[in-house]
Amino acid sequence: MGGRDVDELMRRVDIWAARGRRRLEDLADYHRAIGFPYHFEAPFPLQRTWGPLARALQAAHGASTELSALKTVQSTQLGAHGGQAALLELLPLPAPDTDTWPYGELAEDVPALCDRPTYRTAYEPARVAMLRMLIDEGRPRAVVCYGNGYRSSWASLTSAPLRPITIGERGCFVSDVAGAMLLMVPHPVARGGTNRFWEAVGSAIATRLG
């Protein structure tokens, strides 16, 4: 979330550094530290991306997908130290959407930040390698990748082919990485992402968890 301008980025980096430069941050604690507690302190709504992921996680474990349960998962489990699911970004710099690039003014010092395509070309291979390393270390039973525009990136996580499958009448892909199911699905905010679909994603994951 966020990523509106360079000043905000620098403030986030400073806070991350002050917290010990952790390789993986606690989602709720870090957002409180940067002044965005909105999705973690009652009363709060489900966040547009995290809500569907919480629904899939609950469905994967055969647990409740009632609103109150999903809010609990969002605030205490997703991306939490000791929680049920890590949330890992393919690319590190936040932005409000894929059409916005607020970091061009940094290109004088870091030429790769001149625009989004250049940034992606420069940093994506190292980020894919980092994600693969974290998967190897963490040994999850399932890895969910979302966003059809990044299909080639998700394919780079594995040496096995991506096999097309249908989940809830939507086209998805499945493969394997480090002994885990790798499931590629549309972005949670993409059109067609119904509650039934995300519960079906959870059911697909349950086949590996079981």
HUWOPE-V672165 format. One record per backbone hydrogen bond with DSSP energy under -1.0 kcal/mol. NH is the residue of the N-H (numbers start at 1). CO is the residue of the C=O. Records with the same first field share a line. If there is no record, write none. Layout:
NH = CO + CO
//
This chain:
9 = 5
10 = 6
11 = 7
12 = 8
13 = 9
14 = 10
15 = 11
16 = 12
17 = 13
18 = 14
19 = 15
20 = 17
21 = 16
27 = 79
30 = 26
31 = 27
32 = 28
33 = 29
34 = 30
35 = 32
36 = 31
40 = 37
41 = 37
51 = 47
53 = 49
54 = 50
55 = 51
56 = 52
57 = 53
58 = 54
59 = 55
60 = 56
61 = 57
62 = 59
63 = 58
70 = 66
71 = 67
72 = 68
73 = 69
74 = 70
75 = 71
76 = 72
77 = 73
78 = 73
79 = 85
80 = 77
83 = 80
85 = 77
100 = 97
106 = 103
107 = 104
109 = 106
110 = 106
113 = 110
114 = 111
119 = 115
120 = 116
121 = 117
122 = 118
123 = 119
124 = 120
127 = 123
128 = 124
129 = 125
130 = 126
131 = 127
132 = 128
133 = 129
134 = 130
135 = 131
136 = 132
137 = 133
138 = 134
139 = 135
143 = 181
145 = 183
147 = 185
150 = 147
151 = 148
154 = 150
155 = 151
156 = 152
157 = 154
158 = 155
163 = 174
165 = 172
167 = 170
170 = 167
172 = 165
173 = 184
174 = 163
175 = 182
177 = 180
180 = 177
181 = 141
182 = 175
183 = 143
184 = 173
185 = 145
190 = 187
193 = 190
194 = 192
198 = 194
199 = 195
200 = 196
201 = 197
202 = 198
203 = 199
204 = 200
205 = 201
206 = 202
208 = 205
209 = 205
210 = 206
//
